[in-house]
Amino acid sequence: MRHNRSQRGSTRSHHGLKGIALTKCPDCNIAVMRHQACSNCGKYRGKVVINLEKKPKTKTAKTPKKSEKKAEAK
């Protein structure tokens, strides 16, 4: 059965997209998605849950490539 325009529209009335619910972080006042830790300060509900301090990079020893290993063996 064919549906007229008003029936089609009333069926699709619930298909609209909703916006993202944002709140402000109480510590740094940046917009944050609800129920997630703040990406700026790393706190959730007043507690630090993500450590955002940058760690110093350590140098790793490079392993020689296969072609370099063959050249050393000869």
Backbone atoms as SQL, in Angstrom:
CREATE TABLE atoms (id INTEGER PRIMARY KEY, chain TEXT, resi INTEGER, resn TEXT, atom TEXT, x REAL, y REAL, z REAL);
INSERT INTO atoms VALUES
  (1, 'A', 1, 'MET', 'N', 0.850, -1.191, 0.000),
  (2, 'A', 1, 'MET', 'CA', 0.000, 0.000, 0.000),
  (3, 'A', 1, 'MET', 'C', 0.890, 1.248, 0.000),
  (4, 'A', 2, 'ARG', 'N', 0.493, 2.204, -0.757),
  (5, 'A', 2, 'ARG', 'CA', 1.234, 3.459, -0.831),
  (6, 'A', 2, 'ARG', 'C', 0.878, 4.336, 0.369),
  (7, 'A', 3, 'HIS', 'N', 1.890, 5.011, 0.915),
  (8, 'A', 3, 'HIS', 'CA', 1.663, 5.944, 2.021),
  (9, 'A', 3, 'HIS', 'C', 1.688, 7.363, 1.466),
  (10, 'A', 4, 'ASN', 'N', 0.781, 8.183, 1.943),
  (11, 'A', 4, 'ASN', 'CA', 0.787, 9.567, 1.490),
  (12, 'A', 4, 'ASN', 'C', 1.889, 10.351, 2.224),
  (13, 'A', 5, 'ARG', 'N', 2.074, 11.628, 1.851),
  (14, 'A', 5, 'ARG', 'CA', 3.192, 12.423, 2.370),
  (15, 'A', 5, 'ARG', 'C', 3.142, 12.605, 3.882),
  (16, 'A', 6, 'SER', 'N', 1.973, 12.766, 4.418),
  (17, 'A', 6, 'SER', 'CA', 1.878, 13.002, 5.866),
  (18, 'A', 6, 'SER', 'C', 2.215, 11.731, 6.650),
  (19, 'A', 7, 'GLN', 'N', 1.829, 10.586, 6.150),
  (20, 'A', 7, 'GLN', 'CA', 2.179, 9.336, 6.830),
  (21, 'A', 7, 'GLN', 'C', 3.685, 9.073, 6.741),
  (22, 'A', 8, 'ARG', 'N', 4.264, 9.361, 5.570),
  (23, 'A', 8, 'ARG', 'CA', 5.702, 9.190, 5.401),
  (24, 'A', 8, 'ARG', 'C', 6.455, 10.126, 6.341),
  (25, 'A', 9, 'GLY', 'N', 6.013, 11.357, 6.442),
  (26, 'A', 9, 'GLY', 'CA', 6.670, 12.331, 7.306),
  (27, 'A', 9, 'GLY', 'C', 6.563, 11.964, 8.773),
  (28, 'A', 10, 'SER', 'N', 5.425, 11.442, 9.189),
  (29, 'A', 10, 'SER', 'CA', 5.264, 11.071, 10.591),
  (30, 'A', 10, 'SER', 'C', 6.097, 9.838, 10.928),
  (31, 'A', 11, 'THR', 'N', 6.322, 8.971, 9.955),
  (32, 'A', 11, 'THR', 'CA', 7.178, 7.810, 10.171),
  (33, 'A', 11, 'THR', 'C', 8.624, 8.251, 10.357),
  (34, 'A', 12, 'ARG', 'N', 9.042, 9.237, 9.556),
  (35, 'A', 12, 'ARG', 'CA', 10.428, 9.692, 9.597),
  (36, 'A', 12, 'ARG', 'C', 10.687, 10.756, 10.664),
  (37, 'A', 13, 'SER', 'N', 9.721, 11.103, 11.447),
  (38, 'A', 13, 'SER', 'CA', 9.901, 12.180, 12.427),
  (39, 'A', 13, 'SER', 'C', 10.919, 11.812, 13.504),
  (40, 'A', 14, 'HIS', 'N', 11.149, 10.538, 13.713),
  (41, 'A', 14, 'HIS', 'CA', 12.089, 10.097, 14.741),
  (42, 'A', 14, 'HIS', 'C', 13.473, 9.796, 14.178),
  (43, 'A', 15, 'HIS', 'N', 13.692, 10.046, 12.891),
  (44, 'A', 15, 'HIS', 'CA', 14.967, 9.721, 12.263),
  (45, 'A', 15, 'HIS', 'C', 15.970, 10.862, 12.312),
  (46, 'A', 16, 'GLY', 'N', 15.611, 11.986, 12.898),
  (47, 'A', 16, 'GLY', 'CA', 16.503, 13.146, 12.937),
  (48, 'A', 16, 'GLY', 'C', 17.710, 12.890, 13.824),
  (49, 'A', 17, 'LEU', 'N', 18.852, 13.495, 13.463),
  (50, 'A', 17, 'LEU', 'CA', 20.065, 13.353, 14.253),
  (51, 'A', 17, 'LEU', 'C', 20.064, 14.347, 15.396),
  (52, 'A', 18, 'LYS', 'N', 20.664, 13.949, 16.494),
  (53, 'A', 18, 'LYS', 'CA', 20.759, 14.814, 17.657),
  (54, 'A', 18, 'LYS', 'C', 22.197, 15.284, 17.807),
  (55, 'A', 19, 'GLY', 'N', 22.371, 16.439, 18.380),
  (56, 'A', 19, 'GLY', 'CA', 23.704, 16.985, 18.600),
  (57, 'A', 19, 'GLY', 'C', 24.417, 16.283, 19.741),
  (58, 'A', 20, 'ILE', 'N', 25.720, 16.478, 19.811),
  (59, 'A', 20, 'ILE', 'CA', 26.520, 15.873, 20.874),
  (60, 'A', 20, 'ILE', 'C', 26.338, 16.684, 22.146),
  (61, 'A', 21, 'ALA', 'N', 26.099, 16.007, 23.260),
  (62, 'A', 21, 'ALA', 'CA', 25.940, 16.682, 24.541),
  (63, 'A', 21, 'ALA', 'C', 27.323, 17.011, 25.100),
  (64, 'A', 22, 'LEU', 'N', 27.615, 18.289, 25.234),
  (65, 'A', 22, 'LEU', 'CA', 28.904, 18.729, 25.753),
  (66, 'A', 22, 'LEU', 'C', 28.713, 19.421, 27.095),
  (67, 'A', 23, 'THR', 'N', 29.687, 19.259, 27.970),
  (68, 'A', 23, 'THR', 'CA', 29.714, 19.970, 29.232),
  (69, 'A', 23, 'THR', 'C', 31.078, 20.618, 29.379),
  (70, 'A', 24, 'LYS', 'N', 31.214, 21.497, 30.351),
  (71, 'A', 24, 'LYS', 'CA', 32.497, 22.142, 30.591),
  (72, 'A', 24, 'LYS', 'C', 33.233, 21.395, 31.688),
  (73, 'A', 25, 'CYS', 'N', 34.529, 21.224, 31.485),
  (74, 'A', 25, 'CYS', 'CA', 35.372, 20.614, 32.502),
  (75, 'A', 25, 'CYS', 'C', 35.441, 21.581, 33.688),
  (76, 'A', 26, 'PRO', 'N', 35.196, 21.120, 34.919),
  (77, 'A', 26, 'PRO', 'CA', 35.206, 22.044, 36.057),
  (78, 'A', 26, 'PRO', 'C', 36.593, 22.606, 36.363),
  (79, 'A', 27, 'ASP', 'N', 37.651, 21.932, 35.930),
  (80, 'A', 27, 'ASP', 'CA', 39.002, 22.394, 36.232),
  (81, 'A', 27, 'ASP', 'C', 39.540, 23.354, 35.176),
  (82, 'A', 28, 'CYS', 'N', 39.368, 23.022, 33.881),
  (83, 'A', 28, 'CYS', 'CA', 39.988, 23.839, 32.836),
  (84, 'A', 28, 'CYS', 'C', 38.971, 24.546, 31.935),
  (85, 'A', 29, 'ASN', 'N', 37.677, 24.368, 32.189),
  (86, 'A', 29, 'ASN', 'CA', 36.594, 25.041, 31.456),
  (87, 'A', 29, 'ASN', 'C', 36.648, 24.837, 29.947),
  (88, 'A', 30, 'ILE', 'N', 37.003, 23.635, 29.505),
  (89, 'A', 30, 'ILE', 'CA', 37.000, 23.287, 28.088),
  (90, 'A', 30, 'ILE', 'C', 35.823, 22.347, 27.843),
  (91, 'A', 31, 'ALA', 'N', 35.189, 22.471, 26.685),
  (92, 'A', 31, 'ALA', 'CA', 34.054, 21.613, 26.359),
  (93, 'A', 31, 'ALA', 'C', 34.515, 20.168, 26.215),
  (94, 'A', 32, 'VAL', 'N', 33.812, 19.268, 26.908),
  (95, 'A', 32, 'VAL', 'CA', 34.169, 17.856, 26.949),
  (96, 'A', 32, 'VAL', 'C', 32.902, 17.044, 26.721),
  (97, 'A', 33, 'MET', 'N', 33.025, 15.934, 25.995),
  (98, 'A', 33, 'MET', 'CA', 31.887, 15.038, 25.853),
  (99, 'A', 33, 'MET', 'C', 31.560, 14.438, 27.208),
  (100, 'A', 34, 'ARG', 'N', 30.286, 14.232, 27.452),
  (101, 'A', 34, 'ARG', 'CA', 29.860, 13.737, 28.752),
  (102, 'A', 34, 'ARG', 'C', 30.336, 12.305, 28.984),
  (103, 'A', 35, 'HIS', 'N', 30.604, 11.973, 30.233),
  (104, 'A', 35, 'HIS', 'CA', 31.028, 10.649, 30.680),
  (105, 'A', 35, 'HIS', 'C', 32.370, 10.240, 30.094),
  (106, 'A', 36, 'GLN', 'N', 33.228, 11.210, 29.758),
  (107, 'A', 36, 'GLN', 'CA', 34.566, 10.915, 29.263),
  (108, 'A', 36, 'GLN', 'C', 35.561, 11.818, 29.951),
  (109, 'A', 37, 'ALA', 'N', 36.787, 11.351, 30.056),
  (110, 'A', 37, 'ALA', 'CA', 37.837, 12.138, 30.687),
  (111, 'A', 37, 'ALA', 'C', 38.190, 13.327, 29.807),
  (112, 'A', 38, 'CYS', 'N', 38.606, 14.416, 30.448),
  (113, 'A', 38, 'CYS', 'CA', 38.997, 15.630, 29.735),
  (114, 'A', 38, 'CYS', 'C', 40.316, 15.367, 29.025),
  (115, 'A', 39, 'SER', 'N', 40.391, 15.725, 27.749),
  (116, 'A', 39, 'SER', 'CA', 41.617, 15.495, 26.991),
  (117, 'A', 39, 'SER', 'C', 42.664, 16.562, 27.284),
  (118, 'A', 40, 'ASN', 'N', 42.271, 17.637, 27.943),
  (119, 'A', 40, 'ASN', 'CA', 43.208, 18.713, 28.244),
  (120, 'A', 40, 'ASN', 'C', 43.922, 18.480, 29.581),
  (121, 'A', 41, 'CYS', 'N', 43.165, 18.136, 30.618),
  (122, 'A', 41, 'CYS', 'CA', 43.778, 17.961, 31.939),
  (123, 'A', 41, 'CYS', 'C', 43.808, 16.504, 32.395),
  (124, 'A', 42, 'GLY', 'N', 43.070, 15.611, 31.742),
  (125, 'A', 42, 'GLY', 'CA', 43.104, 14.185, 32.066),
  (126, 'A', 42, 'GLY', 'C', 42.272, 13.800, 33.274),
  (127, 'A', 43, 'LYS', 'N', 41.364, 14.665, 33.702),
  (128, 'A', 43, 'LYS', 'CA', 40.566, 14.368, 34.893),
  (129, 'A', 43, 'LYS', 'C', 39.164, 13.925, 34.508),
  (130, 'A', 44, 'TYR', 'N', 38.593, 13.067, 35.344),
  (131, 'A', 44, 'TYR', 'CA', 37.201, 12.648, 35.217),
  (132, 'A', 44, 'TYR', 'C', 36.613, 12.646, 36.609),
  (133, 'A', 45, 'ARG', 'N', 35.571, 13.402, 36.817),
  (134, 'A', 45, 'ARG', 'CA', 34.898, 13.550, 38.104),
  (135, 'A', 45, 'ARG', 'C', 35.874, 13.959, 39.211),
  (136, 'A', 46, 'GLY', 'N', 36.801, 14.852, 38.883),
  (137, 'A', 46, 'GLY', 'CA', 37.711, 15.409, 39.878),
  (138, 'A', 46, 'GLY', 'C', 38.952, 14.589, 40.150),
  (139, 'A', 47, 'LYS', 'N', 39.101, 13.440, 39.498),
  (140, 'A', 47, 'LYS', 'CA', 40.269, 12.586, 39.714),
  (141, 'A', 47, 'LYS', 'C', 41.065, 12.470, 38.423),
  (142, 'A', 48, 'VAL', 'N', 42.379, 12.418, 38.553),
  (143, 'A', 48, 'VAL', 'CA', 43.237, 12.251, 37.378),
  (144, 'A', 48, 'VAL', 'C', 43.186, 10.787, 36.958),
  (145, 'A', 49, 'VAL', 'N', 42.690, 10.540, 35.754),
  (146, 'A', 49, 'VAL', 'CA', 42.596, 9.172, 35.247),
  (147, 'A', 49, 'VAL', 'C', 43.527, 8.955, 34.062),
  (148, 'A', 50, 'ILE', 'N', 43.991, 10.041, 33.439),
  (149, 'A', 50, 'ILE', 'CA', 44.926, 9.941, 32.326),
  (150, 'A', 50, 'ILE', 'C', 46.127, 10.807, 32.660),
  (151, 'A', 51, 'ASN', 'N', 47.301, 10.211, 32.657),
  (152, 'A', 51, 'ASN', 'CA', 48.514, 10.959, 32.921),
  (153, 'A', 51, 'ASN', 'C', 48.972, 11.593, 31.619),
  (154, 'A', 52, 'LEU', 'N', 48.879, 12.919, 31.533),
  (155, 'A', 52, 'LEU', 'CA', 49.196, 13.618, 30.299),
  (156, 'A', 52, 'LEU', 'C', 50.592, 14.228, 30.299),
  (157, 'A', 53, 'GLU', 'N', 51.401, 13.926, 31.310),
  (158, 'A', 53, 'GLU', 'CA', 52.761, 14.443, 31.332),
  (159, 'A', 53, 'GLU', 'C', 53.568, 13.755, 30.245),
  (160, 'A', 54, 'LYS', 'N', 54.355, 14.536, 29.511),
  (161, 'A', 54, 'LYS', 'CA', 55.141, 13.962, 28.432),
  (162, 'A', 54, 'LYS', 'C', 56.355, 13.248, 29.009),
  (163, 'A', 55, 'LYS', 'N', 56.572, 12.043, 28.547),
  (164, 'A', 55, 'LYS', 'CA', 57.707, 11.252, 28.987),
  (165, 'A', 55, 'LYS', 'C', 58.897, 11.541, 28.080),
  (166, 'A', 56, 'PRO', 'N', 60.092, 11.622, 28.641),
  (167, 'A', 56, 'PRO', 'CA', 61.258, 11.827, 27.772),
  (168, 'A', 56, 'PRO', 'C', 61.502, 10.590, 26.920),
  (169, 'A', 57, 'LYS', 'N', 61.809, 10.826, 25.651),
  (170, 'A', 57, 'LYS', 'CA', 62.044, 9.709, 24.739),
  (171, 'A', 57, 'LYS', 'C', 63.414, 9.108, 25.009),
  (172, 'A', 58, 'THR', 'N', 63.484, 7.800, 24.979),
  (173, 'A', 58, 'THR', 'CA', 64.756, 7.115, 25.148),
  (174, 'A', 58, 'THR', 'C', 65.240, 6.668, 23.786),
  (175, 'A', 59, 'LYS', 'N', 66.533, 6.735, 23.591),
  (176, 'A', 59, 'LYS', 'CA', 67.093, 6.316, 22.312),
  (177, 'A', 59, 'LYS', 'C', 67.207, 4.799, 22.296),
  (178, 'A', 60, 'THR', 'N', 66.798, 4.216, 21.184),
  (179, 'A', 60, 'THR', 'CA', 66.889, 2.771, 21.023),
  (180, 'A', 60, 'THR', 'C', 67.982, 2.477, 20.009),
  (181, 'A', 61, 'ALA', 'N', 68.674, 1.382, 20.233),
  (182, 'A', 61, 'ALA', 'CA', 69.744, 0.992, 19.313),
  (183, 'A', 61, 'ALA', 'C', 69.118, 0.449, 18.034),
  (184, 'A', 62, 'LYS', 'N', 69.585, 0.940, 16.899),
  (185, 'A', 62, 'LYS', 'CA', 69.064, 0.469, 15.622),
  (186, 'A', 62, 'LYS', 'C', 69.706, -0.871, 15.284),
  (187, 'A', 63, 'THR', 'N', 68.894, -1.751, 14.761),
  (188, 'A', 63, 'THR', 'CA', 69.415, -3.040, 14.318),
  (189, 'A', 63, 'THR', 'C', 69.812, -2.907, 12.856),
  (190, 'A', 64, 'PRO', 'N', 70.929, -3.487, 12.469),
  (191, 'A', 64, 'PRO', 'CA', 71.363, -3.377, 11.073),
  (192, 'A', 64, 'PRO', 'C', 70.409, -4.132, 10.143),
  (193, 'A', 65, 'LYS', 'N', 70.284, -3.628, 8.932),
  (194, 'A', 65, 'LYS', 'CA', 69.413, -4.249, 7.938),
  (195, 'A', 65, 'LYS', 'C', 70.060, -5.525, 7.430),
  (196, 'A', 66, 'LYS', 'N', 69.262, -6.343, 6.768),
  (197, 'A', 66, 'LYS', 'CA', 69.758, -7.625, 6.248),
  (198, 'A', 66, 'LYS', 'C', 70.896, -7.419, 5.249),
  (199, 'A', 67, 'SER', 'N', 70.759, -6.408, 4.407),
  (200, 'A', 67, 'SER', 'CA', 71.789, -6.163, 3.400),
  (201, 'A', 67, 'SER', 'C', 73.106, -5.750, 4.071),
  (202, 'A', 68, 'GLU', 'N', 73.021, -5.012, 5.173),
  (203, 'A', 68, 'GLU', 'CA', 74.238, -4.608, 5.894),
  (204, 'A', 68, 'GLU', 'C', 74.876, -5.801, 6.593),
  (205, 'A', 69, 'LYS', 'N', 74.062, -6.726, 7.075),
  (206, 'A', 69, 'LYS', 'CA', 74.594, -7.931, 7.728),
  (207, 'A', 69, 'LYS', 'C', 75.370, -8.779, 6.723),
  (208, 'A', 70, 'LYS', 'N', 74.825, -8.909, 5.506),
  (209, 'A', 70, 'LYS', 'CA', 75.499, -9.698, 4.468),
  (210, 'A', 70, 'LYS', 'C', 76.826, -9.058, 4.076),
  (211, 'A', 71, 'ALA', 'N', 76.864, -7.732, 3.990),
  (212, 'A', 71, 'ALA', 'CA', 78.095, -7.026, 3.615),
  (213, 'A', 71, 'ALA', 'C', 79.168, -7.210, 4.687),
  (214, 'A', 72, 'GLU', 'N', 78.778, -7.229, 5.955),
  (215, 'A', 72, 'GLU', 'CA', 79.743, -7.420, 7.040),
  (216, 'A', 72, 'GLU', 'C', 80.265, -8.844, 7.055),
  (217, 'A', 73, 'ALA', 'N', 79.440, -9.816, 6.680),
  (218, 'A', 73, 'ALA', 'CA', 79.841, -11.220, 6.717),
  (219, 'A', 73, 'ALA', 'C', 80.851, -11.533, 5.603),
  (220, 'A', 74, 'LYS', 'N', 80.786, -10.806, 4.487),
  (221, 'A', 74, 'LYS', 'CA', 81.690, -11.089, 3.363),
  (222, 'A', 74, 'LYS', 'C', 83.033, -10.553, 3.571);
